[in-house]
Amino acid sequence: MTAAGPPLPDDRAGRSRGYGPFRHAAVTRERVAALVDTWRADGHAATPAGLWRLFAAADRLASAAAWLVVHMTYARRVDLSGAALPAADFEASPEGHTGGSLNTVPAFVGYLLANALSGATRSWLMEQGHCVAAIEAVDALTGDVSAAQAGRYDRSETGLSHLVADFYSYAIGADGRPAVPLGSPAGPHLSHTRPEPLLGVLRRIDDGPCRTAALGYLSRGGTFDVAGMLFANRCTWAHAVAAAARVAGWPPETLLDAAEADAVAGRSGPQALLHPDKDYEC
């Protein structure tokens, strides 16, 4: 990867060559050409050149992100000049789900391309949460970073080196919280035992109560049925949803209706959380 490159190709022939590790099969080239023709006919672009530049830009973004993902696993910094890194700049114990992340890179870039082509932002879901390196890499390269990450991760050699060094760093600050703004995503965790030991096991990825929630057995309701035990120990599906909302910064009512929110808050019984077609015995 270098800091700058030639202008983006603005025709089919230029984009069809692909870029870096990405090459396009004949069927892909034909489908993209047909899509460009359709969008031009529908009035989405005055000329096809702009569309071809978007496809070419996606190739280059995916190539750069794949390069960065590999560095996040194996290196401690990047060198935008293209010079070989010395041995001291490689991780002694590489960590990361590199293969899955490399597969996720073109998928996420394709999602961004679809948004750019249509002018509409879609919702998305990634089942392979351990492949978050792909998302972090693309976000850093496009500038789509969180407020906490702004100013630390950008497209400069320093910014990308910060990203690489922070990945799997496990650094803890004096306040006991992660010292770098790159860590586990916010999320609730469910346990069949007490939640405290679960948080102990997860300490290295525990971002504190504002970002991490643990639900588990609270030593309540020993004679209840399954549904009663879940409710008494605040471990129902609705409690998990409410915990997810809280660490995401949303009020529970964003995801729960009024009756469900009242039950979770303890203002009513569990009836609103029970579904007649669900067998809670196990």
C-alpha positions in Angstrom: 0.0 0.0 0.0 1.3 3.5 -0.9 0.0 6.9 0.2 -1.3 7.9 -3.2 -2.1 6.2 -6.5 -3.1 6.9 -10.1 -6.6 8.3 -11.0 -9.5 5.9 -10.7 -10.4 4.2 -14.0 -13.8 5.5 -15.3 -14.6 2.9 -17.9 -15.4 -0.8 -18.0 -12.0 -1.9 -19.2 -10.2 -0.1 -16.5 -12.3 -1.4 -13.7 -12.5 -5.0 -15.0 -8.8 -5.5 -14.4 -9.5 -5.4 -10.6 -6.9 -4.2 -8.1 -4.3 -5.7 -5.8 -5.4 -9.2 -4.8 -8.9 -8.7 -6.2 -9.6 -10.0 -9.7 -13.0 -10.2 -11.4 -14.4 -13.3 -13.1 -16.1 -12.9 -16.5 -19.5 -13.4 -15.0 -18.9 -10.6 -12.5 -17.7 -8.2 -15.2 -20.8 -8.9 -17.2 -23.2 -8.4 -14.3 -21.5 -5.2 -13.2 -21.7 -3.9 -16.8 -25.4 -4.7 -17.0 -26.0 -3.0 -13.7 -24.2 0.2 -14.9 -26.3 0.2 -18.1 -29.5 -0.2 -16.1 -28.6 2.6 -13.7 -27.7 4.8 -16.6 -31.0 4.1 -18.3 -32.9 4.8 -15.1 -31.3 8.2 -14.8 -29.2 7.5 -11.7 -26.1 8.9 -13.4 -25.5 11.4 -16.2 -22.6 9.3 -17.5 -21.4 5.8 -16.6 -18.0 7.2 -15.7 -19.0 8.1 -12.1 -20.4 4.6 -11.6 -17.3 2.9 -12.9 -15.2 5.1 -10.5 -17.3 3.9 -7.6 -16.7 0.3 -8.5 -13.0 1.0 -8.9 -12.8 2.8 -5.6 -14.4 -0.2 -3.9 -11.7 -2.5 -5.3 -9.0 -0.2 -3.9 -10.7 0.2 -0.5 -11.0 -3.6 -0.2 -7.4 -4.1 -1.2 -6.2 -1.5 1.4 -8.4 -3.0 4.1 -7.2 -6.5 3.4 -3.6 -5.2 3.7 -4.5 -3.5 7.0 -6.2 -6.6 8.4 -3.1 -8.6 7.9 -1.0 -6.0 9.6 -3.5 -5.9 12.5 -2.8 -9.6 13.1 0.9 -9.9 12.4 2.5 -6.4 12.7 3.0 -3.7 15.3 3.0 -0.8 12.8 2.5 0.0 9.1 4.9 1.6 6.6 3.1 3.4 3.8 6.2 3.7 1.7 6.0 0.0 1.0 9.4 -0.8 2.6 9.7 -4.2 4.3 9.2 -4.1 8.1 12.1 -5.3 10.2 11.6 -8.4 12.4 11.2 -6.2 15.5 8.0 -4.8 14.0 6.2 -8.2 13.9 4.1 -9.6 16.7 5.8 -12.4 18.7 2.4 -14.0 19.2 0.0 -13.0 16.4 -3.7 -12.7 17.4 -6.8 -12.3 15.2 -9.2 -14.2 13.1 -7.4 -13.2 9.9 -9.0 -15.6 7.4 -12.6 -14.8 8.4 -11.7 -11.1 8.5 -10.3 -11.2 5.0 -13.5 -12.8 3.8 -15.5 -10.1 5.5 -13.6 -7.2 4.0 -15.1 -7.4 0.4 -18.5 -8.1 1.9 -18.5 -5.0 4.0 -17.0 -2.9 1.2 -19.7 -4.3 -1.1 -22.3 -3.1 1.4 -20.8 0.4 1.4 -20.8 0.4 -2.4 -24.4 -0.6 -2.5 -25.2 2.3 -0.2 -23.2 4.7 -2.4 -24.8 3.5 -5.6 -28.4 3.7 -4.3 -28.1 6.7 -2.0 -29.8 4.7 0.8 -28.1 3.3 3.9 -29.1 -0.3 4.7 -29.0 -2.1 8.0 -26.5 -4.9 8.3 -25.7 -7.8 10.5 -22.4 -9.8 10.7 -22.7 -13.2 12.3 -18.9 -13.6 12.6 -18.3 -11.1 15.4 -14.7 -12.3 15.8 -14.0 -10.8 12.3 -14.5 -7.3 13.6 -11.0 -6.4 12.3 -12.5 -6.1 8.8 -15.0 -3.5 10.0 -12.4 -1.6 12.1 -10.0 -1.5 9.1 -12.6 -0.2 6.6 -13.9 2.3 9.1 -10.4 3.7 9.7 -9.7 4.0 6.0 -13.0 5.7 5.3 -12.9 7.9 8.3 -16.1 6.4 9.8 -14.8 6.2 13.4 -16.3 6.8 16.8 -15.9 10.0 18.8 -13.5 8.2 21.0 -11.4 7.0 18.1 -11.4 10.3 16.2 -7.9 11.8 16.1 -6.2 8.5 16.9 -7.2 6.3 13.9 -7.0 7.8 10.4 -5.4 7.2 7.0 -2.0 8.5 8.0 0.9 6.2 8.8 0.6 7.2 12.4 -3.1 6.7 12.6 -3.0 3.3 10.9 -0.1 2.3 13.1 -2.1 3.2 16.2 -4.9 0.9 14.9 -2.5 -2.0 14.3 -0.8 -1.6 17.7 -4.1 -1.3 19.6 -5.6 -4.4 18.1 -5.6 -7.1 20.8 -3.4 -4.9 23.0 -5.5 -5.5 26.2 -4.0 -2.4 27.6 -5.7 -1.3 30.9 -5.6 2.3 32.1 -5.1 3.6 35.7 -8.9 3.7 36.1 -9.1 0.0 35.4 -10.8 0.4 32.0 -9.4 -0.3 28.5 -6.6 2.2 27.7 -7.3 2.3 23.9 -10.5 3.1 22.1 -10.3 -0.2 20.1 -11.8 -3.1 21.9 -14.8 -5.4 22.2 -18.1 -4.1 21.0 -20.7 -3.3 23.6 -22.8 -6.3 24.5 -24.7 -8.2 27.2 -23.5 -11.7 28.3 -25.7 -14.4 29.7 -24.5 -17.1 32.2 -26.1 -20.2 33.8 -24.2 -19.3 37.0 -23.6 -16.0 38.8 -22.7 -13.0 36.6 -19.7 -11.9 38.6 -17.4 -14.9 37.7 -18.4 -14.4 34.0 -17.2 -10.8 34.2 -14.0 -12.1 35.8 -13.4 -14.4 32.9 -14.1 -11.6 30.4 -12.1 -9.0 32.2 -9.7 -8.4 29.3 -12.7 -7.4 27.1 -14.8 -5.8 29.8 -15.3 -2.2 28.8 -17.0 -1.3 32.1 -20.7 -1.1 33.0 -21.5 1.5 30.3 -20.5 -1.0 27.6 -20.7 -4.5 29.1 -23.6 -6.2 30.9 -23.7 -9.6 32.5 -26.9 -11.5 33.4 -27.0 -14.6 35.5 -28.3 -16.4 38.6 -29.0 -14.1 41.5 -30.0 -16.8 44.0 -33.7 -16.0 43.7 -36.8 -18.0 43.2 -35.5 -21.5 44.0 -39.0 -23.1 44.0 -40.3 -21.3 40.8 -40.8 -22.9 37.4 -38.4 -22.0 34.6 -40.2 -18.9 33.5 -40.4 -17.7 37.1 -36.8 -18.4 37.7 -35.8 -16.4 34.7 -37.9 -13.5 35.7 -36.8 -13.5 39.4 -33.2 -13.6 38.3 -33.7 -10.9 35.6 -32.6 -13.3 32.8 -35.6 -13.4 30.5 -35.3 -12.6 26.9 -36.6 -9.1 27.6 -34.0 -8.5 30.3 -31.3 -9.4 27.8 -32.9 -7.1 25.2 -33.0 -4.3 27.8 -29.3 -4.9 28.7 -28.4 -4.7 25.0 -30.2 -1.5 24.6 -28.6 0.0 27.7 -25.0 -0.7 26.6 -25.9 0.6 23.1 -27.0 3.8 24.7 -30.7 3.4 23.9 -33.7 3.5 26.3 -35.2 0.0 26.7 -38.5 1.3 25.2 -36.6 1.5 21.9 -36.8 -2.3 21.6 -39.6 -3.2 24.1 -43.2 -2.2 24.2 -44.6 -0.5 27.3 -45.8 -3.6 29.0 -42.5 -5.5 28.4 -40.5 -2.5 29.7 -42.7 -2.3 32.8 -42.1 -6.0 33.5 -38.3 -5.6 33.1 -38.3 -2.6 35.4 -40.2 -4.5 38.0 -43.4 -2.4 37.8 -45.5 -5.4 36.8 -45.3 -9.2 36.8 -43.9 -11.5 34.1 -47.1 -12.0 32.2 -46.1 -9.6 29.4 -43.0 -11.6 28.8 -44.6 -15.0 28.4 -45.7 -16.3 25.0 -48.5 -18.9 25.1 -46.9 -21.1 22.4 -43.5 -21.3 24.2 -42.7 -24.2 26.5 -40.6 -22.8 29.3 -40.1 -26.2 31.0 -36.8 -28.0 30.3 
